[in-house]
Amino acid sequence: MTPLPPQPLSPLDGRYRAAVSDLGEQLSEAGLNRARVQVEVEWLVFLTDRSLFGSSPLSDEQKAALRAVVTDFGQEAIDALAREEAVTRHDVKAVEYYVRAQLSRLGLDSIAELTHFACTSEDVNNLSYALTVRAAVADTWLPRIRTLIDTLEQRALDYRDTPMLALTHGQPATPTTMGKELAVFVHRLRRVLARIDRVEYLGKFSGATGTFAAHQVADPGQDWPALSEEFVTGLGLVWNPLTTQIESHDWQAELYQAVNHAGRILHNLCTDVWTYISMGYFTQTPVKGATGSSTMPHKINPIRFENAEANLELAGALLESLAQTLVTSRLQRDLTDSTTQRNIGVAFGHSLLAIDNIQRGLAEINLNEAKLAADLDSNWEVLAEAIQTVVRAEVTAGRSQIKDPYALLKELTRGNRVDHAQLLAFVEGLDIGAAAKERLAALTPATYTGLASGLVDYLKTPPTA
């Protein structure tokens, strides 16, 4: 058998590449290396701006040329770094040598020894991961999930007044509206996203064991913690003053747990929408040319939501593993975080793929209001709650002498099907006030939705009435 040419091992880089490729800008190996080069370059600019160790500030033209090493980072740089690492067998050392080569090319050999000055690899790595993960979340993941939430909110508004039989424990229950049920997911997701927005992206820059030892011996007269803080915050990150060799990764655990939480909510949405489709509450729009089943031509399978479920489970497993592994490091340093962090992009990739599937799935379903109405009209017994509650109020107000209203309705409805006529006759025979009797007689399953419609307004402003 002829061997296949090299193929992508992960479906994220093959079958699903189009849906997730934006993440490669930050969370690929190339994206990480570009960020490493950025940190090394900015450290050089920082040191020379302060004329440390006899250096002189670079001219504006020199700074621009040096920073262009980052902004122009492309395939040539990727290949050069690969060649360096093939020799060094160390990814960050390869970056250092690459930056030194660029300094030589730009005629800046005089500051070559300030490259990676007093840095441990993790000084560069932790800042690079913080920069790339922050950019991936802010530029790609959050915009995609916010678009999905906006789509879901529009559906909630569209269906706010559409009554629907609720199902608690899978059994007919007090009616709601489809809009209110979708609004619940919008509200849940936005709460979690607010938590993600508040995550701090921390960075350390304090040497081999977080003590500034090399810095201090090189120049005891400098306030190295203050300089470190200035450098880290200058990159738009939050400075972590107390670390071992590595930044402790707690911010990553917080972020990944929150992203996983959002994923679990989306998973719940998928299972609910899938169930509504199976019940006929949503109909699916046939996609021209598509096949639902290889043997049953009539089928339109809810594959978007099923694929989303599976990808959310994969993302969740990876995000949970990241959060669990990254918060532990033996003594001052071990390498368990190194391989683990290389899978950050895989975790976000499966999450993004799920978001894409849900977005597409929502565009391919329509509400079947006739089916919702038929189910409501077939379950008049759900009004038992309304009747027994009104009777309780009447008893309390002294307008009825009925004993144990709940038991009375339980005897009538539990395990029994009750139609409109039976329920109406029952209400007319109750010893309650005329106004209460009139309210109950006018009630239908479709109108017994309480304030469900108005509750949707809480997505924007509280109701005024």
SULWOQUI-V184423 format. One record per residue. N is the residue number from 1. PHI is phi in degrees with one decimal (* if undefined). PSI is psi in whole degrees, -180 to 180 (999 if undefined). D_CENTER is the distance of its C-alpha to the mean C-alpha in Angstrom with 2 decimals. Layout:
n=(N | N)
phi=(PHI | PHI)
psi=(PSI | PSI)
d_center=(D_CENTER | D_CENTER)
This chain:
n=(1 | 2 | 3 | 4 | 5 | 6 | 7 | 8 | 9 | 10 | 11 | 12 | 13 | 14 | 15 | 16 | 17 | 18 | 19 | 20 | 21 | 22 | 23 | 24 | 25 | 26 | 27 | 28 | 29 | 30 | 31 | 32 | 33 | 34 | 35 | 36 | 37 | 38 | 39 | 40 | 41 | 42 | 43 | 44 | 45 | 46 | 47 | 48 | 49 | 50 | 51 | 52 | 53 | 54 | 55 | 56 | 57 | 58 | 59 | 60 | 61 | 62 | 63 | 64 | 65 | 66 | 67 | 68 | 69 | 70 | 71 | 72 | 73 | 74 | 75 | 76 | 77 | 78 | 79 | 80 | 81 | 82 | 83 | 84 | 85 | 86 | 87 | 88 | 89 | 90 | 91 | 92 | 93 | 94 | 95 | 96 | 97 | 98 | 99 | 100 | 101 | 102 | 103 | 104 | 105 | 106 | 107 | 108 | 109 | 110 | 111 | 112 | 113 | 114 | 115 | 116 | 117 | 118 | 119 | 120 | 121 | 122 | 123 | 124 | 125 | 126 | 127 | 128 | 129 | 130 | 131 | 132 | 133 | 134 | 135 | 136 | 137 | 138 | 139 | 140 | 141 | 142 | 143 | 144 | 145 | 146 | 147 | 148 | 149 | 150 | 151 | 152 | 153 | 154 | 155 | 156 | 157 | 158 | 159 | 160 | 161 | 162 | 163 | 164 | 165 | 166 | 167 | 168 | 169 | 170 | 171 | 172 | 173 | 174 | 175 | 176 | 177 | 178 | 179 | 180 | 181 | 182 | 183 | 184 | 185 | 186 | 187 | 188 | 189 | 190 | 191 | 192 | 193 | 194 | 195 | 196 | 197 | 198 | 199 | 200 | 201 | 202 | 203 | 204 | 205 | 206 | 207 | 208 | 209 | 210 | 211 | 212 | 213 | 214 | 215 | 216 | 217 | 218 | 219 | 220 | 221 | 222 | 223 | 224 | 225 | 226 | 227 | 228 | 229 | 230 | 231 | 232 | 233 | 234 | 235 | 236 | 237 | 238 | 239 | 240 | 241 | 242 | 243 | 244 | 245 | 246 | 247 | 248 | 249 | 250 | 251 | 252 | 253 | 254 | 255 | 256 | 257 | 258 | 259 | 260 | 261 | 262 | 263 | 264 | 265 | 266 | 267 | 268 | 269 | 270 | 271 | 272 | 273 | 274 | 275 | 276 | 277 | 278 | 279 | 280 | 281 | 282 | 283 | 284 | 285 | 286 | 287 | 288 | 289 | 290 | 291 | 292 | 293 | 294 | 295 | 296 | 297 | 298 | 299 | 300 | 301 | 302 | 303 | 304 | 305 | 306 | 307 | 308 | 309 | 310 | 311 | 312 | 313 | 314 | 315 | 316 | 317 | 318 | 319 | 320 | 321 | 322 | 323 | 324 | 325 | 326 | 327 | 328 | 329 | 330 | 331 | 332 | 333 | 334 | 335 | 336 | 337 | 338 | 339 | 340 | 341 | 342 | 343 | 344 | 345 | 346 | 347 | 348 | 349 | 350 | 351 | 352 | 353 | 354 | 355 | 356 | 357 | 358 | 359 | 360 | 361 | 362 | 363 | 364 | 365 | 366 | 367 | 368 | 369 | 370 | 371 | 372 | 373 | 374 | 375 | 376 | 377 | 378 | 379 | 380 | 381 | 382 | 383 | 384 | 385 | 386 | 387 | 388 | 389 | 390 | 391 | 392 | 393 | 394 | 395 | 396 | 397 | 398 | 399 | 400 | 401 | 402 | 403 | 404 | 405 | 406 | 407 | 408 | 409 | 410 | 411 | 412 | 413 | 414 | 415 | 416 | 417 | 418 | 419 | 420 | 421 | 422 | 423 | 424 | 425 | 426 | 427 | 428 | 429 | 430 | 431 | 432 | 433 | 434 | 435 | 436 | 437 | 438 | 439 | 440 | 441 | 442 | 443 | 444 | 445 | 446 | 447 | 448 | 449 | 450 | 451 | 452 | 453 | 454 | 455 | 456 | 457 | 458 | 459 | 460 | 461 | 462 | 463 | 464 | 465)
phi=(* | -72.9 | -61.7 | -71.0 | -65.0 | -51.8 | -125.5 | -64.6 | -79.0 | -90.7 | -63.0 | -66.0 | -97.5 | -122.3 | -56.0 | -105.9 | -55.2 | -61.0 | -78.5 | -125.9 | -61.4 | -57.8 | -67.5 | -63.6 | -60.9 | -113.9 | -96.6 | -87.7 | -62.1 | -66.5 | -62.6 | -64.8 | -65.4 | -60.8 | -65.5 | -61.9 | -61.9 | -60.0 | -62.8 | -61.6 | -65.5 | -67.6 | -67.4 | -62.1 | -63.0 | -61.1 | -65.4 | -71.9 | -59.1 | -100.9 | 53.7 | -71.6 | 57.6 | 78.9 | -77.9 | -120.7 | -57.7 | -72.1 | -71.3 | -58.2 | -66.3 | -67.1 | -61.9 | -62.3 | -65.8 | -69.8 | -70.4 | -65.5 | -59.5 | -83.3 | -66.7 | -95.7 | -58.0 | -149.0 | -61.3 | -61.9 | -67.6 | -58.9 | -66.9 | -63.7 | -66.4 | -62.3 | -65.9 | -62.1 | -68.7 | -61.5 | -91.5 | -75.4 | 57.3 | -148.1 | -65.5 | -74.0 | -63.7 | -61.4 | -63.7 | -58.2 | -65.6 | -64.0 | -65.5 | -59.3 | -63.9 | -70.3 | -61.3 | -62.9 | -61.2 | -90.7 | 74.2 | -114.0 | -59.3 | -64.1 | -109.5 | -57.7 | -73.9 | -86.4 | -65.9 | 61.0 | -64.6 | 59.1 | -95.3 | -93.3 | -54.8 | -71.1 | -61.3 | -75.5 | -63.0 | -65.4 | -68.5 | -66.6 | -64.2 | -61.2 | -65.9 | -73.0 | -66.0 | -59.1 | -65.3 | -63.7 | -68.5 | -72.0 | -92.5 | -123.9 | -67.9 | -63.4 | -58.7 | -68.5 | -72.9 | -67.4 | -62.2 | -62.1 | -63.8 | -62.3 | -62.4 | -65.1 | -62.9 | -62.8 | -64.0 | -61.0 | -68.2 | -63.3 | -106.2 | -58.9 | -101.6 | -88.8 | -68.7 | -149.5 | -67.9 | -80.5 | -131.4 | -105.9 | 59.3 | 76.2 | -112.0 | -53.2 | -142.3 | -47.7 | -60.4 | -137.0 | -125.2 | -61.4 | -61.3 | -65.7 | -67.1 | -70.3 | -62.3 | -58.6 | -67.7 | -59.8 | -63.6 | -61.8 | -64.9 | -67.2 | -63.7 | -68.1 | -63.8 | -63.2 | -68.9 | -64.4 | -62.1 | -90.6 | -61.9 | -91.9 | -96.4 | -88.6 | -143.4 | -119.0 | -156.2 | -137.4 | 90.3 | -59.8 | -130.7 | 75.9 | -115.2 | 59.9 | -62.6 | -65.5 | -61.0 | -65.4 | -73.8 | -73.4 | -153.8 | -65.2 | -84.0 | -91.6 | -89.2 | -63.7 | -59.4 | -65.5 | -65.9 | -61.1 | -61.1 | -62.1 | -67.0 | -64.6 | -68.0 | -64.3 | -86.0 | 85.2 | -107.0 | -100.9 | -74.1 | -107.9 | -81.3 | -121.2 | -144.7 | -90.5 | -64.2 | -108.5 | -68.1 | -71.7 | 69.0 | -63.8 | -63.0 | -66.3 | -60.0 | -61.6 | -64.9 | -67.5 | -67.1 | -70.4 | -63.5 | -64.4 | -60.7 | -59.5 | -64.2 | -67.5 | -66.4 | -63.5 | -61.3 | -61.6 | -59.1 | -61.0 | -65.4 | -68.1 | -63.7 | -55.9 | -66.0 | -61.1 | -64.3 | -65.6 | -84.1 | 86.2 | -71.0 | -113.8 | -104.2 | -101.2 | -83.3 | -62.2 | -91.2 | -55.5 | 88.6 | -78.5 | -115.4 | -86.0 | -141.7 | -72.7 | -127.8 | -114.5 | -62.3 | -77.2 | -79.8 | -122.3 | -83.8 | -79.8 | -68.1 | -59.4 | -76.0 | -68.8 | -62.3 | -61.9 | -54.3 | -63.8 | -69.7 | -66.8 | -68.0 | -64.1 | -60.7 | -62.4 | -63.4 | -68.8 | -64.6 | -66.0 | -64.0 | -59.1 | -63.2 | -75.5 | -73.9 | -69.8 | -83.8 | -119.8 | -141.5 | -65.2 | 48.6 | -90.3 | -179.2 | -139.1 | -101.8 | -62.1 | -75.7 | -64.4 | -65.3 | -57.4 | -67.4 | -68.5 | -102.3 | -58.6 | -64.3 | -64.9 | -61.5 | -67.5 | -62.6 | -66.8 | -64.5 | -65.5 | -62.6 | -64.3 | -59.2 | -61.8 | -64.4 | -65.4 | -57.7 | -66.7 | -62.9 | -64.0 | -75.6 | -110.3 | -125.9 | -134.4 | -75.4 | -98.5 | -63.7 | -63.8 | -68.0 | -60.9 | -65.6 | -65.1 | -65.7 | -63.2 | -71.6 | -97.0 | -136.8 | -66.7 | -65.9 | -67.8 | -79.8 | -59.0 | -60.2 | -61.1 | -65.7 | -66.5 | -70.0 | -64.5 | -62.2 | -57.1 | -64.1 | -66.1 | -62.5 | -61.4 | -81.2 | 81.3 | -102.3 | -153.9 | -115.3 | -64.5 | -93.8 | 51.2 | -57.2 | -61.2 | -62.9 | -62.7 | -74.4 | -62.1 | -63.0 | -74.3 | -115.3 | -66.5 | 76.8 | -115.5 | -93.7 | -126.0 | -93.2 | -59.1 | -62.9 | -62.9 | -67.8 | -64.7 | -63.4 | -63.2 | -63.0 | -64.0 | -88.4 | -76.9 | -90.4 | -137.9 | -64.5 | -62.9 | -65.1 | -65.1 | -63.6 | -65.7 | -61.4 | -69.5 | -65.7 | -84.6 | -77.5 | -130.5 | -55.9 | -71.8 | -100.8 | -89.9 | -116.1 | 56.3 | -102.9 | -52.5 | -60.0 | -68.8 | -63.4 | -60.2 | -63.6 | -65.5 | -67.7 | -118.5 | -136.5 | -62.0 | -64.0 | -88.1 | -101.1)
psi=(132 | 128 | 145 | 150 | 162 | 132 | 150 | 131 | -36 | 137 | -21 | -29 | 1 | -97 | -40 | 16 | -42 | -33 | -22 | 2 | -26 | -31 | -24 | -21 | -32 | -45 | 13 | 172 | -38 | -41 | -40 | -44 | -38 | -42 | -37 | -44 | -39 | -46 | -45 | -43 | -45 | -31 | -39 | -46 | -42 | -48 | -45 | -32 | -29 | 9 | 35 | 143 | 37 | 7 | 168 | 148 | 140 | 151 | 164 | -39 | -40 | -41 | -44 | -42 | -38 | -42 | -24 | -21 | -32 | -51 | -28 | 10 | 121 | -154 | -36 | -42 | -41 | -45 | -40 | -41 | -37 | -40 | -42 | -45 | -29 | -26 | -49 | -28 | 28 | 117 | -42 | -36 | -36 | -40 | -44 | -47 | -35 | -44 | -40 | -41 | -36 | -36 | -43 | -43 | -34 | 3 | 29 | 34 | -25 | -21 | 14 | -38 | -7 | -7 | 128 | 29 | 125 | 18 | 142 | 161 | -37 | -21 | -42 | -45 | -47 | -38 | -37 | -44 | -41 | -43 | -44 | -42 | -43 | -45 | -41 | -41 | -48 | -39 | -24 | -59 | -50 | -45 | -38 | -44 | -31 | -37 | -42 | -44 | -40 | -40 | -43 | -40 | -41 | -39 | -40 | -42 | -40 | -36 | 16 | -33 | 6 | 108 | 149 | 140 | 124 | 157 | 108 | 131 | 24 | 7 | 150 | 133 | 178 | 125 | 158 | -161 | 151 | -36 | -43 | -38 | -39 | -34 | -31 | -43 | -39 | -46 | -44 | -47 | -41 | -33 | -44 | -39 | -33 | -35 | -40 | -39 | -27 | -4 | 134 | 133 | 102 | 154 | 146 | 155 | 69 | 18 | -169 | -37 | 22 | 25 | -3 | 27 | -48 | -39 | -47 | -39 | -28 | -37 | 90 | -14 | -7 | 149 | 83 | -39 | -40 | -41 | -40 | -46 | -43 | -41 | -47 | -47 | -28 | -22 | 1 | 15 | 171 | 127 | 134 | 111 | -20 | 103 | 171 | -145 | -29 | 154 | 141 | -6 | 10 | -36 | -34 | -44 | -43 | -44 | -49 | -34 | -37 | -42 | -40 | -39 | -45 | -39 | -38 | -35 | -43 | -36 | -43 | -42 | -45 | -45 | -36 | -47 | -41 | -44 | -42 | -37 | -44 | -28 | -8 | 6 | -34 | 138 | 150 | 140 | 121 | 134 | 123 | 126 | -13 | 154 | 128 | -39 | 144 | -14 | -19 | 96 | -21 | -15 | 141 | 103 | 143 | 58 | -29 | -45 | -32 | -44 | -40 | -45 | -50 | -43 | -33 | -36 | -41 | -46 | -43 | -41 | -43 | -44 | -39 | -41 | -43 | -49 | -37 | -43 | -41 | -21 | -2 | 130 | 129 | 125 | -124 | -11 | 133 | 176 | 13 | -27 | -22 | -58 | -38 | -48 | -22 | -10 | 8 | -44 | -34 | -43 | -50 | -30 | -46 | -35 | -45 | -39 | -39 | -44 | -43 | -42 | -42 | -43 | -46 | -40 | -41 | -30 | -12 | 13 | 152 | 147 | 132 | 85 | -31 | -40 | -41 | -44 | -39 | -41 | -38 | -43 | -13 | 4 | 60 | -20 | -15 | -12 | -2 | -38 | -46 | -44 | -49 | -31 | -42 | -42 | -42 | -44 | -39 | -40 | -46 | -36 | -3 | 16 | 7 | 151 | 16 | 133 | 130 | 72 | -36 | -47 | -35 | -45 | -32 | -43 | -36 | -40 | -22 | 116 | 5 | 149 | 131 | 127 | 179 | -46 | -43 | -43 | -39 | -42 | -39 | -45 | -42 | -25 | -2 | 146 | 79 | 171 | 157 | -41 | -42 | -42 | -39 | -41 | -45 | -37 | -29 | -10 | 141 | 162 | -35 | -24 | -5 | 63 | 10 | -130 | 19 | -46 | -47 | -27 | -25 | -28 | -20 | -13 | -24 | -65 | 150 | 147 | 145 | -18 | 999)
d_center=(43.54 | 42.44 | 39.35 | 36.32 | 35.40 | 32.35 | 29.25 | 25.47 | 24.72 | 21.00 | 20.21 | 17.42 | 20.44 | 22.62 | 21.97 | 18.44 | 19.02 | 19.07 | 15.52 | 14.01 | 16.92 | 15.52 | 13.66 | 17.18 | 18.26 | 16.65 | 15.60 | 18.85 | 22.02 | 23.51 | 20.74 | 21.15 | 24.91 | 24.87 | 23.09 | 25.71 | 28.43 | 27.06 | 27.25 | 30.74 | 31.92 | 30.77 | 32.44 | 35.61 | 35.53 | 34.90 | 37.84 | 40.23 | 39.46 | 40.83 | 43.74 | 42.99 | 45.40 | 47.72 | 45.30 | 45.46 | 42.71 | 41.77 | 42.81 | 40.33 | 41.15 | 40.56 | 37.19 | 36.17 | 37.44 | 35.63 | 32.28 | 32.84 | 32.52 | 28.78 | 28.41 | 30.57 | 28.89 | 29.13 | 30.58 | 33.75 | 31.94 | 29.79 | 33.06 | 34.90 | 32.37 | 32.55 | 36.31 | 36.19 | 33.95 | 36.27 | 38.95 | 37.23 | 35.01 | 32.75 | 29.80 | 29.99 | 33.79 | 33.57 | 31.60 | 34.30 | 37.05 | 35.37 | 35.19 | 38.80 | 39.82 | 38.30 | 40.19 | 43.36 | 42.77 | 42.41 | 45.50 | 43.67 | 45.04 | 46.31 | 42.87 | 41.85 | 42.20 | 39.63 | 36.99 | 34.71 | 37.13 | 36.81 | 33.36 | 32.12 | 29.69 | 26.88 | 27.60 | 26.64 | 23.85 | 21.87 | 22.07 | 21.19 | 18.01 | 17.03 | 17.92 | 16.22 | 12.83 | 13.00 | 14.10 | 11.56 | 8.64 | 11.06 | 12.85 | 10.76 | 6.96 | 7.05 | 10.20 | 9.22 | 6.69 | 9.36 | 11.98 | 10.88 | 10.96 | 14.26 | 15.57 | 14.94 | 16.64 | 19.52 | 20.03 | 20.16 | 22.76 | 24.64 | 25.00 | 25.44 | 29.13 | 29.02 | 30.19 | 28.93 | 30.13 | 27.69 | 27.62 | 27.34 | 27.99 | 28.38 | 31.47 | 32.41 | 31.50 | 31.71 | 30.61 | 27.63 | 26.38 | 23.74 | 22.45 | 22.09 | 20.23 | 17.61 | 17.53 | 16.58 | 13.17 | 12.79 | 13.92 | 11.75 | 8.44 | 10.15 | 11.31 | 8.14 | 7.21 | 10.85 | 10.55 | 8.19 | 10.85 | 13.48 | 12.72 | 15.92 | 16.23 | 19.51 | 22.32 | 25.73 | 28.83 | 31.67 | 33.20 | 33.87 | 33.42 | 32.05 | 35.59 | 36.46 | 39.56 | 40.08 | 39.42 | 41.89 | 44.63 | 44.31 | 44.73 | 45.34 | 45.77 | 42.16 | 39.56 | 37.02 | 34.32 | 34.59 | 34.50 | 31.49 | 29.61 | 30.75 | 29.61 | 26.09 | 25.52 | 27.10 | 24.19 | 21.87 | 20.77 | 21.72 | 24.76 | 24.98 | 28.74 | 28.95 | 27.91 | 29.60 | 29.69 | 25.91 | 23.36 | 22.25 | 18.55 | 17.67 | 15.25 | 13.43 | 13.48 | 12.21 | 9.18 | 8.49 | 9.34 | 7.04 | 3.86 | 6.39 | 7.33 | 4.74 | 5.71 | 9.13 | 9.34 | 8.76 | 11.27 | 13.54 | 13.51 | 14.56 | 17.28 | 18.57 | 18.83 | 20.41 | 22.83 | 23.68 | 24.49 | 26.70 | 28.43 | 29.13 | 27.26 | 25.39 | 27.34 | 26.01 | 27.33 | 29.18 | 28.18 | 31.50 | 32.52 | 29.77 | 30.84 | 29.37 | 31.58 | 34.03 | 36.73 | 35.92 | 36.06 | 35.11 | 31.56 | 28.33 | 25.64 | 22.13 | 20.81 | 17.70 | 16.30 | 17.84 | 16.43 | 12.87 | 13.67 | 15.08 | 12.41 | 9.77 | 12.62 | 13.26 | 9.86 | 10.08 | 13.63 | 13.13 | 10.54 | 12.98 | 15.83 | 14.71 | 14.34 | 17.65 | 19.60 | 18.91 | 20.23 | 23.60 | 26.18 | 29.83 | 32.03 | 31.49 | 29.72 | 28.92 | 27.13 | 24.64 | 21.83 | 23.08 | 22.38 | 19.21 | 17.63 | 18.75 | 16.14 | 13.08 | 13.14 | 13.64 | 10.56 | 8.33 | 10.96 | 10.69 | 6.99 | 8.20 | 11.33 | 10.09 | 8.67 | 12.10 | 13.95 | 12.90 | 13.81 | 17.03 | 17.71 | 17.71 | 20.14 | 22.40 | 23.08 | 25.49 | 26.44 | 29.76 | 31.32 | 34.59 | 33.07 | 31.37 | 34.76 | 36.67 | 34.66 | 35.18 | 38.86 | 39.16 | 37.95 | 40.23 | 40.19 | 36.83 | 39.05 | 40.58 | 38.15 | 39.25 | 42.91 | 43.02 | 41.11 | 43.55 | 46.48 | 45.33 | 45.27 | 48.72 | 50.12 | 48.90 | 50.45 | 53.72 | 53.73 | 53.49 | 54.98 | 52.71 | 52.05 | 48.57 | 46.83 | 43.92 | 46.38 | 48.12 | 45.02 | 43.95 | 47.35 | 47.01 | 43.50 | 42.10 | 42.02 | 44.00 | 43.37 | 44.73 | 45.37 | 45.79 | 49.55 | 49.47 | 46.99 | 48.96 | 52.19 | 50.66 | 49.54 | 52.96 | 54.61 | 52.67 | 54.55 | 52.28 | 52.76 | 53.21 | 50.21 | 47.85 | 49.43 | 49.03 | 45.30 | 44.75 | 46.99 | 44.97 | 41.63 | 39.93 | 36.73 | 35.35 | 36.21 | 35.16 | 31.61 | 32.19 | 30.07 | 27.13 | 27.58 | 27.79 | 24.78 | 22.59 | 23.95 | 21.99 | 19.00 | 21.17 | 24.28 | 25.99 | 28.76 | 32.18 | 34.21)
